[in-house]
Amino acid sequence: MAEQERLMQQEEEWFDLMPIEKRLISYSLGLGIVLLLALLWISHTIV
C-alpha cells in the first residue's frame, strides 16, 4: 500500500512541458550552437 502511494506521488510531481517552454529550450540550444560555431570560425580566421 505504501509503495502505491509513493508511486502516485511521483506521478503527480511530473508534468509535461508547455509548448512555449519547448520552443524556448530549442531556441536556447540553437542559439548556443550558432554562437559556438561563430566563435570557432572567428578564432580560426584571426589566427
mmCIF entry with sequence, helices, sheets and N, C-alpha, C, O atoms, coordinates in Angstrom:
data_MODEL
# 
_entry.id   MODEL 
# 
_entity.id                         1 
_entity.type                       polymer 
_entity.pdbx_number_of_molecules   1 
# 
_entity_poly.entity_id                      1 
_entity_poly.type                           'polypeptide(L)' 
_entity_poly.nstd_linkage                   no 
_entity_poly.nstd_monomer                   no 
_entity_poly.pdbx_seq_one_letter_code       MAEQERLMQQEEEWFDLMPIEKRLISYSLGLGIVLLLALLWISHTIV 
_entity_poly.pdbx_seq_one_letter_code_can   MAEQERLMQQEEEWFDLMPIEKRLISYSLGLGIVLLLALLWISHTIV 
_entity_poly.pdbx_strand_id                 A 
# 
loop_
_entity_poly_seq.entity_id 
_entity_poly_seq.num 
_entity_poly_seq.mon_id 
_entity_poly_seq.hetero 
1 1  MET n 
1 2  ALA n 
1 3  GLU n 
1 4  GLN n 
1 5  GLU n 
1 6  ARG n 
1 7  LEU n 
1 8  MET n 
1 9  GLN n 
1 10 GLN n 
1 11 GLU n 
1 12 GLU n 
1 13 GLU n 
1 14 TRP n 
1 15 PHE n 
1 16 ASP n 
1 17 LEU n 
1 18 MET n 
1 19 PRO n 
1 20 ILE n 
1 21 GLU n 
1 22 LYS n 
1 23 ARG n 
1 24 LEU n 
1 25 ILE n 
1 26 SER n 
1 27 TYR n 
1 28 SER n 
1 29 LEU n 
1 30 GLY n 
1 31 LEU n 
1 32 GLY n 
1 33 ILE n 
1 34 VAL n 
1 35 LEU n 
1 36 LEU n 
1 37 LEU n 
1 38 ALA n 
1 39 LEU n 
1 40 LEU n 
1 41 TRP n 
1 42 ILE n 
1 43 SER n 
1 44 HIS n 
1 45 THR n 
1 46 ILE n 
1 47 VAL n 
# 
_struct_asym.id          A 
_struct_asym.entity_id   1 
# 
loop_
_struct_conf.conf_type_id 
_struct_conf.id 
_struct_conf.pdbx_PDB_helix_id 
_struct_conf.beg_label_comp_id 
_struct_conf.beg_label_asym_id 
_struct_conf.beg_label_seq_id 
_struct_conf.pdbx_beg_PDB_ins_code 
_struct_conf.end_label_comp_id 
_struct_conf.end_label_asym_id 
_struct_conf.end_label_seq_id 
_struct_conf.pdbx_end_PDB_ins_code 
_struct_conf.beg_auth_comp_id 
_struct_conf.beg_auth_asym_id 
_struct_conf.beg_auth_seq_id 
_struct_conf.end_auth_comp_id 
_struct_conf.end_auth_asym_id 
_struct_conf.end_auth_seq_id 
_struct_conf.pdbx_PDB_helix_class 
_struct_conf.details 
_struct_conf.pdbx_PDB_helix_length 
HELX_P HELX_P1 AA1 ALA A 2  ? GLU A 13 ? ALA A 2  GLU A 13 1 ? 12 
HELX_P HELX_P2 AA2 PRO A 19 ? ILE A 46 ? PRO A 19 ILE A 46 1 ? 28 
# 
_struct_conf_type.id          HELX_P 
_struct_conf_type.criteria    ? 
_struct_conf_type.reference   ? 
# 
loop_
_atom_site.group_PDB 
_atom_site.id 
_atom_site.type_symbol 
_atom_site.label_atom_id 
_atom_site.label_alt_id 
_atom_site.label_comp_id 
_atom_site.label_asym_id 
_atom_site.label_entity_id 
_atom_site.label_seq_id 
_atom_site.pdbx_PDB_ins_code 
_atom_site.Cartn_x 
_atom_site.Cartn_y 
_atom_site.Cartn_z 
_atom_site.occupancy 
_atom_site.B_iso_or_equiv 
_atom_site.pdbx_formal_charge 
_atom_site.auth_seq_id 
_atom_site.auth_comp_id 
_atom_site.auth_asym_id 
_atom_site.auth_atom_id 
_atom_site.pdbx_PDB_model_num 
ATOM 1   N N  . MET A 1 1  ? 0.825  -1.197 0.000   1.00 0.00 ? 1  MET A N  1 
ATOM 2   C CA . MET A 1 1  ? 0.000  0.000  0.000   1.00 0.00 ? 1  MET A CA 1 
ATOM 3   C C  . MET A 1 1  ? 0.867  1.257  0.000   1.00 0.00 ? 1  MET A C  1 
ATOM 4   O O  . MET A 1 1  ? 0.594  2.214  -0.725  1.00 0.00 ? 1  MET A O  1 
ATOM 5   N N  . ALA A 1 2  ? 1.906  1.241  0.818   1.00 0.00 ? 2  ALA A N  1 
ATOM 6   C CA . ALA A 1 2  ? 2.795  2.400  0.878   1.00 0.00 ? 2  ALA A CA 1 
ATOM 7   C C  . ALA A 1 2  ? 3.532  2.586  -0.440  1.00 0.00 ? 2  ALA A C  1 
ATOM 8   O O  . ALA A 1 2  ? 3.828  3.712  -0.841  1.00 0.00 ? 2  ALA A O  1 
ATOM 9   N N  . GLU A 1 3  ? 3.825  1.482  -1.110  1.00 0.00 ? 3  GLU A N  1 
ATOM 10  C CA . GLU A 1 3  ? 4.511  1.556  -2.406  1.00 0.00 ? 3  GLU A CA 1 
ATOM 11  C C  . GLU A 1 3  ? 3.623  2.240  -3.446  1.00 0.00 ? 3  GLU A C  1 
ATOM 12  O O  . GLU A 1 3  ? 4.110  3.038  -4.246  1.00 0.00 ? 3  GLU A O  1 
ATOM 13  N N  . GLN A 1 4  ? 2.330  1.932  -3.438  1.00 0.00 ? 4  GLN A N  1 
ATOM 14  C CA . GLN A 1 4  ? 1.402  2.563  -4.378  1.00 0.00 ? 4  GLN A CA 1 
ATOM 15  C C  . GLN A 1 4  ? 1.290  4.060  -4.118  1.00 0.00 ? 4  GLN A C  1 
ATOM 16  O O  . GLN A 1 4  ? 1.234  4.852  -5.058  1.00 0.00 ? 4  GLN A O  1 
ATOM 17  N N  . GLU A 1 5  ? 1.256  4.447  -2.859  1.00 0.00 ? 5  GLU A N  1 
ATOM 18  C CA . GLU A 1 5  ? 1.166  5.869  -2.524  1.00 0.00 ? 5  GLU A CA 1 
ATOM 19  C C  . GLU A 1 5  ? 2.419  6.608  -2.975  1.00 0.00 ? 5  GLU A C  1 
ATOM 20  O O  . GLU A 1 5  ? 2.342  7.738  -3.458  1.00 0.00 ? 5  GLU A O  1 
ATOM 21  N N  . ARG A 1 6  ? 3.565  5.970  -2.816  1.00 0.00 ? 6  ARG A N  1 
ATOM 22  C CA . ARG A 1 6  ? 4.821  6.602  -3.229  1.00 0.00 ? 6  ARG A CA 1 
ATOM 23  C C  . ARG A 1 6  ? 4.852  6.769  -4.747  1.00 0.00 ? 6  ARG A C  1 
ATOM 24  O O  . ARG A 1 6  ? 5.284  7.807  -5.248  1.00 0.00 ? 6  ARG A O  1 
ATOM 25  N N  . LEU A 1 7  ? 4.397  5.755  -5.476  1.00 0.00 ? 7  LEU A N  1 
ATOM 26  C CA . LEU A 1 7  ? 4.353  5.847  -6.932  1.00 0.00 ? 7  LEU A CA 1 
ATOM 27  C C  . LEU A 1 7  ? 3.371  6.917  -7.392  1.00 0.00 ? 7  LEU A C  1 
ATOM 28  O O  . LEU A 1 7  ? 3.645  7.632  -8.356  1.00 0.00 ? 7  LEU A O  1 
ATOM 29  N N  . MET A 1 8  ? 2.244  7.033  -6.724  1.00 0.00 ? 8  MET A N  1 
ATOM 30  C CA . MET A 1 8  ? 1.268  8.059  -7.093  1.00 0.00 ? 8  MET A CA 1 
ATOM 31  C C  . MET A 1 8  ? 1.827  9.457  -6.849  1.00 0.00 ? 8  MET A C  1 
ATOM 32  O O  . MET A 1 8  ? 1.572  10.370 -7.635  1.00 0.00 ? 8  MET A O  1 
ATOM 33  N N  . GLN A 1 9  ? 2.581  9.634  -5.779  1.00 0.00 ? 9  GLN A N  1 
ATOM 34  C CA . GLN A 1 9  ? 3.182  10.937 -5.500  1.00 0.00 ? 9  GLN A CA 1 
ATOM 35  C C  . GLN A 1 9  ? 4.211  11.279 -6.566  1.00 0.00 ? 9  GLN A C  1 
ATOM 36  O O  . GLN A 1 9  ? 4.299  12.433 -6.985  1.00 0.00 ? 9  GLN A O  1 
ATOM 37  N N  . GLN A 1 10 ? 4.990  10.301 -7.011  1.00 0.00 ? 10 GLN A N  1 
ATOM 38  C CA . GLN A 1 10 ? 5.980  10.560 -8.048  1.00 0.00 ? 10 GLN A CA 1 
ATOM 39  C C  . GLN A 1 10 ? 5.303  10.928 -9.359  1.00 0.00 ? 10 GLN A C  1 
ATOM 40  O O  . GLN A 1 10 ? 5.778  11.810 -10.074 1.00 0.00 ? 10 GLN A O  1 
ATOM 41  N N  . GLU A 1 11 ? 4.206  10.265 -9.682  1.00 0.00 ? 11 GLU A N  1 
ATOM 42  C CA . GLU A 1 11 ? 3.491  10.578 -10.918 1.00 0.00 ? 11 GLU A CA 1 
ATOM 43  C C  . GLU A 1 11 ? 2.885  11.973 -10.871 1.00 0.00 ? 11 GLU A C  1 
ATOM 44  O O  . GLU A 1 11 ? 2.830  12.651 -11.897 1.00 0.00 ? 11 GLU A O  1 
ATOM 45  N N  . GLU A 1 12 ? 2.433  12.413 -9.717  1.00 0.00 ? 12 GLU A N  1 
ATOM 46  C CA . GLU A 1 12 ? 1.840  13.738 -9.591  1.00 0.00 ? 12 GLU A CA 1 
ATOM 47  C C  . GLU A 1 12 ? 2.891  14.838 -9.715  1.00 0.00 ? 12 GLU A C  1 
ATOM 48  O O  . GLU A 1 12 ? 2.568  15.953 -10.122 1.00 0.00 ? 12 GLU A O  1 
ATOM 49  N N  . GLU A 1 13 ? 4.136  14.541 -9.371  1.00 0.00 ? 13 GLU A N  1 
ATOM 50  C CA . GLU A 1 13 ? 5.189  15.550 -9.446  1.00 0.00 ? 13 GLU A CA 1 
ATOM 51  C C  . GLU A 1 13 ? 5.601  15.819 -10.886 1.00 0.00 ? 13 GLU A C  1 
ATOM 52  O O  . GLU A 1 13 ? 6.130  16.893 -11.175 1.00 0.00 ? 13 GLU A O  1 
ATOM 53  N N  . TRP A 1 14 ? 5.379  14.885 -11.792 1.00 0.00 ? 14 TRP A N  1 
ATOM 54  C CA . TRP A 1 14 ? 5.811  15.021 -13.179 1.00 0.00 ? 14 TRP A CA 1 
ATOM 55  C C  . TRP A 1 14 ? 4.701  15.654 -14.010 1.00 0.00 ? 14 TRP A C  1 
ATOM 56  O O  . TRP A 1 14 ? 3.530  15.299 -13.875 1.00 0.00 ? 14 TRP A O  1 
ATOM 57  N N  . PHE A 1 15 ? 5.082  16.588 -14.864 1.00 0.00 ? 15 PHE A N  1 
ATOM 58  C CA . PHE A 1 15 ? 4.134  17.141 -15.817 1.00 0.00 ? 15 PHE A CA 1 
ATOM 59  C C  . PHE A 1 15 ? 4.893  17.526 -17.071 1.00 0.00 ? 15 PHE A C  1 
ATOM 60  O O  . PHE A 1 15 ? 6.076  17.858 -17.010 1.00 0.00 ? 15 PHE A O  1 
ATOM 61  N N  . ASP A 1 16 ? 4.217  17.483 -18.208 1.00 0.00 ? 16 ASP A N  1 
ATOM 62  C CA . ASP A 1 16 ? 4.854  17.771 -19.487 1.00 0.00 ? 16 ASP A CA 1 
ATOM 63  C C  . ASP A 1 16 ? 5.168  19.259 -19.608 1.00 0.00 ? 16 ASP A C  1 
ATOM 64  O O  . ASP A 1 16 ? 4.541  20.107 -18.974 1.00 0.00 ? 16 ASP A O  1 
ATOM 65  N N  . LEU A 1 17 ? 6.158  19.540 -20.442 1.00 0.00 ? 17 LEU A N  1 
ATOM 66  C CA . LEU A 1 17 ? 6.499  20.930 -20.710 1.00 0.00 ? 17 LEU A CA 1 
ATOM 67  C C  . LEU A 1 17 ? 5.437  21.562 -21.602 1.00 0.00 ? 17 LEU A C  1 
ATOM 68  O O  . LEU A 1 17 ? 4.847  20.901 -22.458 1.00 0.00 ? 17 LEU A O  1 
ATOM 69  N N  . MET A 1 18 ? 5.209  22.838 -21.386 1.00 0.00 ? 18 MET A N  1 
ATOM 70  C CA . MET A 1 18 ? 4.278  23.561 -22.241 1.00 0.00 ? 18 MET A CA 1 
ATOM 71  C C  . MET A 1 18 ? 4.966  23.843 -23.574 1.00 0.00 ? 18 MET A C  1 
ATOM 72  O O  . MET A 1 18 ? 6.195  23.849 -23.635 1.00 0.00 ? 18 MET A O  1 
ATOM 73  N N  . PRO A 1 19 ? 4.208  24.074 -24.636 1.00 0.00 ? 19 PRO A N  1 
ATOM 74  C CA . PRO A 1 19 ? 4.813  24.326 -25.948 1.00 0.00 ? 19 PRO A CA 1 
ATOM 75  C C  . PRO A 1 19 ? 5.779  25.511 -25.942 1.00 0.00 ? 19 PRO A C  1 
ATOM 76  O O  . PRO A 1 19 ? 6.806  25.465 -26.620 1.00 0.00 ? 19 PRO A O  1 
ATOM 77  N N  . ILE A 1 20 ? 5.473  26.560 -25.197 1.00 0.00 ? 20 ILE A N  1 
ATOM 78  C CA . ILE A 1 20 ? 6.373  27.715 -25.167 1.00 0.00 ? 20 ILE A CA 1 
ATOM 79  C C  . ILE A 1 20 ? 7.686  27.356 -24.489 1.00 0.00 ? 20 ILE A C  1 
ATOM 80  O O  . ILE A 1 20 ? 8.741  27.868 -24.863 1.00 0.00 ? 20 ILE A O  1 
ATOM 81  N N  . GLU A 1 21 ? 7.627  26.479 -23.496 1.00 0.00 ? 21 GLU A N  1 
ATOM 82  C CA . GLU A 1 21 ? 8.854  26.048 -22.829 1.00 0.00 ? 21 GLU A CA 1 
ATOM 83  C C  . GLU A 1 21 ? 9.710  25.213 -23.774 1.00 0.00 ? 21 GLU A C  1 
ATOM 84  O O  . GLU A 1 21 ? 10.933 25.353 -23.791 1.00 0.00 ? 21 GLU A O  1 
ATOM 85  N N  . LYS A 1 22 ? 9.079  24.353 -24.556 1.00 0.00 ? 22 LYS A N  1 
ATOM 86  C CA . LYS A 1 22 ? 9.821  23.558 -25.538 1.00 0.00 ? 22 LYS A CA 1 
ATOM 87  C C  . LYS A 1 22 ? 10.464 24.468 -26.577 1.00 0.00 ? 22 LYS A C  1 
ATOM 88  O O  . LYS A 1 22 ? 11.606 24.249 -26.982 1.00 0.00 ? 22 LYS A O  1 
ATOM 89  N N  . ARG A 1 23 ? 9.723  25.493 -27.007 1.00 0.00 ? 23 ARG A N  1 
ATOM 90  C CA . ARG A 1 23 ? 10.247 26.424 -28.001 1.00 0.00 ? 23 ARG A CA 1 
ATOM 91  C C  . ARG A 1 23 ? 11.425 27.216 -27.432 1.00 0.00 ? 23 ARG A C  1 
ATOM 92  O O  . ARG A 1 23 ? 12.422 27.421 -28.124 1.00 0.00 ? 23 ARG A O  1 
ATOM 93  N N  . LEU A 1 24 ? 11.320 27.661 -26.182 1.00 0.00 ? 24 LEU A N  1 
ATOM 94  C CA . LEU A 1 24 ? 12.413 28.407 -25.569 1.00 0.00 ? 24 LEU A CA 1 
ATOM 95  C C  . LEU A 1 24 ? 13.658 27.543 -25.407 1.00 0.00 ? 24 LEU A C  1 
ATOM 96  O O  . LEU A 1 24 ? 14.774 28.022 -25.608 1.00 0.00 ? 24 LEU A O  1 
ATOM 97  N N  . ILE A 1 25 ? 13.478 26.283 -25.048 1.00 0.00 ? 25 ILE A N  1 
ATOM 98  C CA . ILE A 1 25 ? 14.616 25.374 -24.919 1.00 0.00 ? 25 ILE A CA 1 
ATOM 99  C C  . ILE A 1 25 ? 15.284 25.179 -26.272 1.00 0.00 ? 25 ILE A C  1 
ATOM 100 O O  . ILE A 1 25 ? 16.510 25.218 -26.369 1.00 0.00 ? 25 ILE A O  1 
ATOM 101 N N  . SER A 1 26 ? 14.490 24.970 -27.316 1.00 0.00 ? 26 SER A N  1 
ATOM 102 C CA . SER A 1 26 ? 15.077 24.758 -28.640 1.00 0.00 ? 26 SER A CA 1 
ATOM 103 C C  . SER A 1 26 ? 15.763 26.024 -29.147 1.00 0.00 ? 26 SER A C  1 
ATOM 104 O O  . SER A 1 26 ? 16.823 25.937 -29.767 1.00 0.00 ? 26 SER A O  1 
ATOM 105 N N  . TYR A 1 27 ? 15.181 27.201 -28.895 1.00 0.00 ? 27 TYR A N  1 
ATOM 106 C CA . TYR A 1 27 ? 15.834 28.443 -29.293 1.00 0.00 ? 27 TYR A CA 1 
ATOM 107 C C  . TYR A 1 27 ? 17.153 28.631 -28.549 1.00 0.00 ? 27 TYR A C  1 
ATOM 108 O O  . TYR A 1 27 ? 18.144 29.056 -29.142 1.00 0.00 ? 27 TYR A O  1 
ATOM 109 N N  . SER A 1 28 ? 17.171 28.320 -27.270 1.00 0.00 ? 28 SER A N  1 
ATOM 110 C CA . SER A 1 28 ? 18.387 28.482 -26.479 1.00 0.00 ? 28 SER A CA 1 
ATOM 111 C C  . SER A 1 28 ? 19.487 27.552 -26.966 1.00 0.00 ? 28 SER A C  1 
ATOM 112 O O  . SER A 1 28 ? 20.640 27.962 -27.106 1.00 0.00 ? 28 SER A O  1 
ATOM 113 N N  . LEU A 1 29 ? 19.128 26.297 -27.223 1.00 0.00 ? 29 LEU A N  1 
ATOM 114 C CA . LEU A 1 29 ? 20.125 25.352 -27.727 1.00 0.00 ? 29 LEU A CA 1 
ATOM 115 C C  . LEU A 1 29 ? 20.623 25.769 -29.109 1.00 0.00 ? 29 LEU A C  1 
ATOM 116 O O  . LEU A 1 29 ? 21.822 25.723 -29.381 1.00 0.00 ? 29 LEU A O  1 
ATOM 117 N N  . GLY A 1 30 ? 19.705 26.173 -29.971 1.00 0.00 ? 30 GLY A N  1 
ATOM 118 C CA . GLY A 1 30 ? 20.093 26.611 -31.309 1.00 0.00 ? 30 GLY A CA 1 
ATOM 119 C C  . GLY A 1 30 ? 20.995 27.829 -31.275 1.00 0.00 ? 30 GLY A C  1 
ATOM 120 O O  . GLY A 1 30 ? 21.993 27.887 -31.994 1.00 0.00 ? 30 GLY A O  1 
ATOM 121 N N  . LEU A 1 31 ? 20.654 28.797 -30.451 1.00 0.00 ? 31 LEU A N  1 
ATOM 122 C CA . LEU A 1 31 ? 21.474 29.998 -30.334 1.00 0.00 ? 31 LEU A CA 1 
ATOM 123 C C  . LEU A 1 31 ? 22.851 29.663 -29.776 1.00 0.00 ? 31 LEU A C  1 
ATOM 124 O O  . LEU A 1 31 ? 23.854 30.214 -30.229 1.00 0.00 ? 31 LEU A O  1 
ATOM 125 N N  . GLY A 1 32 ? 22.905 28.773 -28.806 1.00 0.00 ? 32 GLY A N  1 
ATOM 126 C CA . GLY A 1 32 ? 24.187 28.363 -28.239 1.00 0.00 ? 32 GLY A CA 1 
ATOM 127 C C  . GLY A 1 32 ? 25.076 27.701 -29.268 1.00 0.00 ? 32 GLY A C  1 
ATOM 128 O O  . GLY A 1 32 ? 26.275 27.975 -29.321 1.00 0.00 ? 32 GLY A O  1 
ATOM 129 N N  . ILE A 1 33 ? 24.503 26.832 -30.088 1.00 0.00 ? 33 ILE A N  1 
ATOM 130 C CA . ILE A 1 33 ? 25.290 26.153 -31.122 1.00 0.00 ? 33 ILE A CA 1 
ATOM 131 C C  . ILE A 1 33 ? 25.766 27.144 -32.171 1.00 0.00 ? 33 ILE A C  1 
ATOM 132 O O  . ILE A 1 33 ? 26.920 27.092 -32.595 1.00 0.00 ? 33 ILE A O  1 
ATOM 133 N N  . VAL A 1 34 ? 24.886 28.050 -32.595 1.00 0.00 ? 34 VAL A N  1 
ATOM 134 C CA . VAL A 1 34 ? 25.267 29.052 -33.598 1.00 0.00 ? 34 VAL A CA 1 
ATOM 135 C C  . VAL A 1 34 ? 26.380 29.949 -33.067 1.00 0.00 ? 34 VAL A C  1 
ATOM 136 O O  . VAL A 1 34 ? 27.341 30.226 -33.785 1.00 0.00 ? 34 VAL A O  1 
ATOM 137 N N  . LEU A 1 35 ? 26.265 30.403 -31.833 1.00 0.00 ? 35 LEU A N  1 
ATOM 138 C CA . LEU A 1 35 ? 27.301 31.263 -31.272 1.00 0.00 ? 35 LEU A CA 1 
ATOM 139 C C  . LEU A 1 35 ? 28.613 30.512 -31.085 1.00 0.00 ? 35 LEU A C  1 
ATOM 140 O O  . LEU A 1 35 ? 29.684 31.091 -31.270 1.00 0.00 ? 35 LEU A O  1 
ATOM 141 N N  . LEU A 1 36 ? 28.550 29.243 -30.723 1.00 0.00 ? 36 LEU A N  1 
ATOM 142 C CA . LEU A 1 36 ? 29.762 28.442 -30.595 1.00 0.00 ? 36 LEU A CA 1 
ATOM 143 C C  . LEU A 1 36 ? 30.452 28.295 -31.943 1.00 0.00 ? 36 LEU A C  1 
ATOM 144 O O  . LEU A 1 36 ? 31.673 28.424 -32.034 1.00 0.00 ? 36 LEU A O  1 
ATOM 145 N N  . LEU A 1 37 ? 29.677 28.025 -32.993 1.00 0.00 ? 37 LEU A N  1 
ATOM 146 C CA . LEU A 1 37 ? 30.260 27.916 -34.329 1.00 0.00 ? 37 LEU A CA 1 
ATOM 147 C C  . LEU A 1 37 ? 30.832 29.254 -34.793 1.00 0.00 ? 37 LEU A C  1 
ATOM 148 O O  . LEU A 1 37 ? 31.888 29.287 -35.425 1.00 0.00 ? 37 LEU A O  1 
ATOM 149 N N  . ALA A 1 38 ? 30.151 30.351 -34.488 1.00 0.00 ? 38 ALA A N  1 
ATOM 150 C CA . ALA A 1 38 ? 30.666 31.673 -34.855 1.00 0.00 ? 38 ALA A CA 1 
ATOM 151 C C  . ALA A 1 38 ? 31.977 31.955 -34.133 1.00 0.00 ? 38 ALA A C  1 
ATOM 152 O O  . ALA A 1 38 ? 32.908 32.496 -34.729 1.00 0.00 ? 38 ALA A O  1 
ATOM 153 N N  . LEU A 1 39 ? 32.057 31.595 -32.865 1.00 0.00 ? 39 LEU A N  1 
ATOM 154 C CA . LEU A 1 39 ? 33.289 31.798 -32.109 1.00 0.00 ? 39 LEU A CA 1 
ATOM 155 C C  . LEU A 1 39 ? 34.426 30.971 -32.692 1.00 0.00 ? 39 LEU A C  1 
ATOM 156 O O  . LEU A 1 39 ? 35.549 31.459 -32.811 1.00 0.00 ? 39 LEU A O  1 
ATOM 157 N N  . LEU A 1 40 ? 34.147 29.729 -33.054 1.00 0.00 ? 40 LEU A N  1 
ATOM 158 C CA . LEU A 1 40 ? 35.181 28.889 -33.661 1.00 0.00 ? 40 LEU A CA 1 
ATOM 159 C C  . LEU A 1 40 ? 35.636 29.464 -34.998 1.00 0.00 ? 40 LEU A C  1 
ATOM 160 O O  . LEU A 1 40 ? 36.832 29.491 -35.287 1.00 0.00 ? 40 LEU A O  1 
ATOM 161 N N  . TRP A 1 41 ? 34.686 29.925 -35.815 1.00 0.00 ? 41 TRP A N  1 
ATOM 162 C CA . TRP A 1 41 ? 35.028 30.488 -37.112 1.00 0.00 ? 41 TRP A CA 1 
ATOM 163 C C  . TRP A 1 41 ? 35.874 31.753 -36.949 1.00 0.00 ? 41 TRP A C  1 
ATOM 164 O O  . TRP A 1 41 ? 36.858 31.936 -37.666 1.00 0.00 ? 41 TRP A O  1 
ATOM 165 N N  . ILE A 1 42 ? 35.497 32.619 -36.017 1.00 0.00 ? 42 ILE A N  1 
ATOM 166 C CA . ILE A 1 42 ? 36.247 33.854 -35.779 1.00 0.00 ? 42 ILE A CA 1 
ATOM 167 C C  . ILE A 1 42 ? 37.648 33.540 -35.278 1.00 0.00 ? 42 ILE A C  1 
ATOM 168 O O  . ILE A 1 42 ? 38.613 34.172 -35.707 1.00 0.00 ? 42 ILE A O  1 
ATOM 169 N N  . SER A 1 43 ? 37.773 32.576 -34.381 1.00 0.00 ? 43 SER A N  1 
ATOM 170 C CA . SER A 1 43 ? 39.090 32.252 -33.837 1.00 0.00 ? 43 SER A CA 1 
ATOM 171 C C  . SER A 1 43 ? 39.999 31.651 -34.910 1.00 0.00 ? 43 SER A C  1 
ATOM 172 O O  . SER A 1 43 ? 41.212 31.853 -34.863 1.00 0.00 ? 43 SER A O  1 
ATOM 173 N N  . HIS A 1 44 ? 39.441 30.923 -35.867 1.00 0.00 ? 44 HIS A N  1 
ATOM 174 C CA . HIS A 1 44 ? 40.264 30.351 -36.937 1.00 0.00 ? 44 HIS A CA 1 
ATOM 175 C C  . HIS A 1 44 ? 40.651 31.399 -37.970 1.00 0.00 ? 44 HIS A C  1 
ATOM 176 O O  . HIS A 1 44 ? 41.721 31.289 -38.570 1.00 0.00 ? 44 HIS A O  1 
ATOM 177 N N  . THR A 1 45 ? 39.825 32.404 -38.198 1.00 0.00 ? 45 THR A N  1 
ATOM 178 C CA . THR A 1 45 ? 40.162 33.422 -39.186 1.00 0.00 ? 45 THR A CA 1 
ATOM 179 C C  . THR A 1 45 ? 41.172 34.417 -38.635 1.00 0.00 ? 45 THR A C  1 
ATOM 180 O O  . THR A 1 45 ? 41.935 35.001 -39.404 1.00 0.00 ? 45 THR A O  1 
ATOM 181 N N  . ILE A 1 46 ? 41.194 34.623 -37.330 1.00 0.00 ? 46 ILE A N  1 
ATOM 182 C CA . ILE A 1 46 ? 42.146 35.562 -36.737 1.00 0.00 ? 46 ILE A CA 1 
ATOM 183 C C  . ILE A 1 46 ? 43.552 34.974 -36.734 1.00 0.00 ? 46 ILE A C  1 
ATOM 184 O O  . ILE A 1 46 ? 44.521 35.686 -37.000 1.00 0.00 ? 46 ILE A O  1 
ATOM 185 N N  . VAL A 1 47 ? 43.672 33.690 -36.438 1.00 0.00 ? 47 VAL A N  1 
ATOM 186 C CA . VAL A 1 47 ? 44.991 33.048 -36.315 1.00 0.00 ? 47 VAL A CA 1 
ATOM 187 C C  . VAL A 1 47 ? 45.588 32.781 -37.627 1.00 0.00 ? 47 VAL A C  1 
ATOM 188 O O  . VAL A 1 47 ? 46.694 32.246 -37.704 1.00 0.00 ? 47 VAL A O  1 
# 
